[in-house]
Amino acid sequence: MIRIFLFYIVPILLPTVAYFVWGWFMDLRVEAARSLGADAMARARTVPWTWLVVAGVVLMLLSLAALSLWEGAPPHATYIPPHLEDGQVVPGQMR
């Protein structure tokens, strides 16, 4: 049950929770900016889209680089599918 929670429920709910926390934080900024004037209020409502996109692209590139460096088989490896040996199932592997 904990595996289902960690692998399915948390990844679905975590972005939603992060969005609501961000919205709550922005509401606090807007309330604080109201006491400073209209110019500060306009700055409080802006979303740093450029930084969010840059951060997303950097994380994507780091993930792809890590995946290509530490996962997978050598370029000319041969796949050997799962098979039976002496009544035991031998898992598939790359050689």
CNS distance restraints for C-alpha pairs under 8 A (distance, minus, plus):
assign (resid   1 and name CA) (resid   5 and name CA) 6.35 0.50 0.50
assign (resid   2 and name CA) (resid   6 and name CA) 6.05 0.50 0.50
assign (resid   3 and name CA) (resid   7 and name CA) 5.84 0.50 0.50
assign (resid   4 and name CA) (resid   8 and name CA) 5.52 0.50 0.50
assign (resid   4 and name CA) (resid   9 and name CA) 6.89 0.50 0.50
assign (resid   5 and name CA) (resid   9 and name CA) 4.87 0.50 0.50
assign (resid   5 and name CA) (resid  10 and name CA) 6.18 0.50 0.50
assign (resid   6 and name CA) (resid  10 and name CA) 5.35 0.50 0.50
assign (resid   6 and name CA) (resid  11 and name CA) 7.43 0.50 0.50
assign (resid   7 and name CA) (resid  11 and name CA) 6.66 0.50 0.50
assign (resid   8 and name CA) (resid  12 and name CA) 6.50 0.50 0.50
assign (resid   9 and name CA) (resid  13 and name CA) 6.11 0.50 0.50
assign (resid  10 and name CA) (resid  14 and name CA) 5.58 0.50 0.50
assign (resid  11 and name CA) (resid  15 and name CA) 7.25 0.50 0.50
assign (resid  12 and name CA) (resid  16 and name CA) 7.45 0.50 0.50
assign (resid  13 and name CA) (resid  17 and name CA) 6.16 0.50 0.50
assign (resid  14 and name CA) (resid  18 and name CA) 6.09 0.50 0.50
assign (resid  15 and name CA) (resid  19 and name CA) 6.09 0.50 0.50
assign (resid  16 and name CA) (resid  20 and name CA) 6.34 0.50 0.50
assign (resid  17 and name CA) (resid  21 and name CA) 6.17 0.50 0.50
assign (resid  18 and name CA) (resid  22 and name CA) 6.08 0.50 0.50
assign (resid  19 and name CA) (resid  23 and name CA) 6.11 0.50 0.50
assign (resid  20 and name CA) (resid  24 and name CA) 6.09 0.50 0.50
assign (resid  21 and name CA) (resid  25 and name CA) 6.14 0.50 0.50
assign (resid  22 and name CA) (resid  26 and name CA) 6.13 0.50 0.50
assign (resid  23 and name CA) (resid  27 and name CA) 6.17 0.50 0.50
assign (resid  24 and name CA) (resid  28 and name CA) 6.42 0.50 0.50
assign (resid  25 and name CA) (resid  29 and name CA) 6.38 0.50 0.50
assign (resid  26 and name CA) (resid  30 and name CA) 6.14 0.50 0.50
assign (resid  26 and name CA) (resid  44 and name CA) 7.17 0.50 0.50
assign (resid  26 and name CA) (resid  45 and name CA) 7.18 0.50 0.50
assign (resid  27 and name CA) (resid  31 and name CA) 6.20 0.50 0.50
assign (resid  28 and name CA) (resid  32 and name CA) 6.23 0.50 0.50
assign (resid  29 and name CA) (resid  33 and name CA) 6.00 0.50 0.50
assign (resid  29 and name CA) (resid  44 and name CA) 5.97 0.50 0.50
assign (resid  30 and name CA) (resid  34 and name CA) 6.16 0.50 0.50
assign (resid  30 and name CA) (resid  41 and name CA) 5.88 0.50 0.50
assign (resid  30 and name CA) (resid  44 and name CA) 5.67 0.50 0.50
assign (resid  30 and name CA) (resid  45 and name CA) 6.86 0.50 0.50
assign (resid  31 and name CA) (resid  35 and name CA) 7.16 0.50 0.50
assign (resid  32 and name CA) (resid  36 and name CA) 7.20 0.50 0.50
assign (resid  33 and name CA) (resid  37 and name CA) 6.43 0.50 0.50
assign (resid  33 and name CA) (resid  38 and name CA) 7.68 0.50 0.50
assign (resid  33 and name CA) (resid  40 and name CA) 5.24 0.50 0.50
assign (resid  33 and name CA) (resid  41 and name CA) 4.84 0.50 0.50
assign (resid  33 and name CA) (resid  44 and name CA) 6.69 0.50 0.50
assign (resid  34 and name CA) (resid  38 and name CA) 6.78 0.50 0.50
assign (resid  34 and name CA) (resid  40 and name CA) 7.35 0.50 0.50
assign (resid  34 and name CA) (resid  41 and name CA) 5.86 0.50 0.50
assign (resid  36 and name CA) (resid  40 and name CA) 6.19 0.50 0.50
assign (resid  36 and name CA) (resid  41 and name CA) 7.68 0.50 0.50
assign (resid  37 and name CA) (resid  41 and name CA) 6.44 0.50 0.50
assign (resid  38 and name CA) (resid  42 and name CA) 6.32 0.50 0.50
assign (resid  39 and name CA) (resid  43 and name CA) 6.56 0.50 0.50
assign (resid  40 and name CA) (resid  44 and name CA) 6.19 0.50 0.50
assign (resid  41 and name CA) (resid  45 and name CA) 6.52 0.50 0.50
assign (resid  42 and name CA) (resid  46 and name CA) 6.77 0.50 0.50
assign (resid  48 and name CA) (resid  52 and name CA) 6.26 0.50 0.50
assign (resid  49 and name CA) (resid  53 and name CA) 6.08 0.50 0.50
assign (resid  50 and name CA) (resid  54 and name CA) 6.13 0.50 0.50
assign (resid  51 and name CA) (resid  55 and name CA) 5.94 0.50 0.50
assign (resid  52 and name CA) (resid  56 and name CA) 6.14 0.50 0.50
assign (resid  53 and name CA) (resid  57 and name CA) 6.18 0.50 0.50
assign (resid  54 and name CA) (resid  58 and name CA) 6.11 0.50 0.50
assign (resid  55 and name CA) (resid  59 and name CA) 6.11 0.50 0.50
assign (resid  56 and name CA) (resid  60 and name CA) 6.11 0.50 0.50
assign (resid  57 and name CA) (resid  61 and name CA) 6.14 0.50 0.50
assign (resid  58 and name CA) (resid  62 and name CA) 6.12 0.50 0.50
assign (resid  59 and name CA) (resid  63 and name CA) 6.08 0.50 0.50
assign (resid  60 and name CA) (resid  64 and name CA) 6.20 0.50 0.50
assign (resid  61 and name CA) (resid  65 and name CA) 6.06 0.50 0.50
assign (resid  62 and name CA) (resid  66 and name CA) 6.07 0.50 0.50
assign (resid  63 and name CA) (resid  67 and name CA) 6.06 0.50 0.50
assign (resid  64 and name CA) (resid  68 and name CA) 6.11 0.50 0.50
assign (resid  65 and name CA) (resid  69 and name CA) 6.14 0.50 0.50
assign (resid  66 and name CA) (resid  70 and name CA) 5.95 0.50 0.50
assign (resid  66 and name CA) (resid  71 and name CA) 7.83 0.50 0.50
assign (resid  67 and name CA) (resid  71 and name CA) 5.37 0.50 0.50
assign (resid  68 and name CA) (resid  72 and name CA) 7.30 0.50 0.50
assign (resid  73 and name CA) (resid  77 and name CA) 6.31 0.50 0.50
assign (resid  73 and name CA) (resid  94 and name CA) 6.41 0.50 0.50
assign (resid  73 and name CA) (resid  95 and name CA) 7.95 0.50 0.50
assign (resid  77 and name CA) (resid  94 and name CA) 5.80 0.50 0.50
assign (resid  77 and name CA) (resid  95 and name CA) 5.10 0.50 0.50
assign (resid  78 and name CA) (resid  94 and name CA) 5.44 0.50 0.50
assign (resid  78 and name CA) (resid  95 and name CA) 5.18 0.50 0.50
assign (resid  79 and name CA) (resid  92 and name CA) 7.29 0.50 0.50
assign (resid  79 and name CA) (resid  93 and name CA) 5.90 0.50 0.50
assign (resid  79 and name CA) (resid  94 and name CA) 4.52 0.50 0.50
assign (resid  79 and name CA) (resid  95 and name CA) 6.48 0.50 0.50
assign (resid  80 and name CA) (resid  92 and name CA) 5.47 0.50 0.50
assign (resid  80 and name CA) (resid  93 and name CA) 5.35 0.50 0.50
assign (resid  80 and name CA) (resid  94 and name CA) 6.06 0.50 0.50
assign (resid  80 and name CA) (resid  95 and name CA) 7.38 0.50 0.50
assign (resid  81 and name CA) (resid  91 and name CA) 7.12 0.50 0.50
assign (resid  81 and name CA) (resid  92 and name CA) 4.29 0.50 0.50
assign (resid  81 and name CA) (resid  93 and name CA) 6.61 0.50 0.50
assign (resid  82 and name CA) (resid  89 and name CA) 6.74 0.50 0.50
assign (resid  82 and name CA) (resid  90 and name CA) 5.46 0.50 0.50
assign (resid  82 and name CA) (resid  91 and name CA) 4.53 0.50 0.50
assign (resid  82 and name CA) (resid  92 and name CA) 4.11 0.50 0.50
assign (resid  82 and name CA) (resid  93 and name CA) 7.62 0.50 0.50
assign (resid  83 and name CA) (resid  89 and name CA) 5.66 0.50 0.50
assign (resid  83 and name CA) (resid  90 and name CA) 5.40 0.50 0.50
assign (resid  83 and name CA) (resid  91 and name CA) 6.93 0.50 0.50
assign (resid  83 and name CA) (resid  92 and name CA) 7.44 0.50 0.50
assign (resid  84 and name CA) (resid  88 and name CA) 5.40 0.50 0.50
assign (resid  84 and name CA) (resid  89 and name CA) 4.60 0.50 0.50
assign (resid  84 and name CA) (resid  90 and name CA) 5.97 0.50 0.50
assign (resid  85 and name CA) (resid  89 and name CA) 6.42 0.50 0.50
assign (resid  85 and name CA) (resid  90 and name CA) 6.70 0.50 0.50
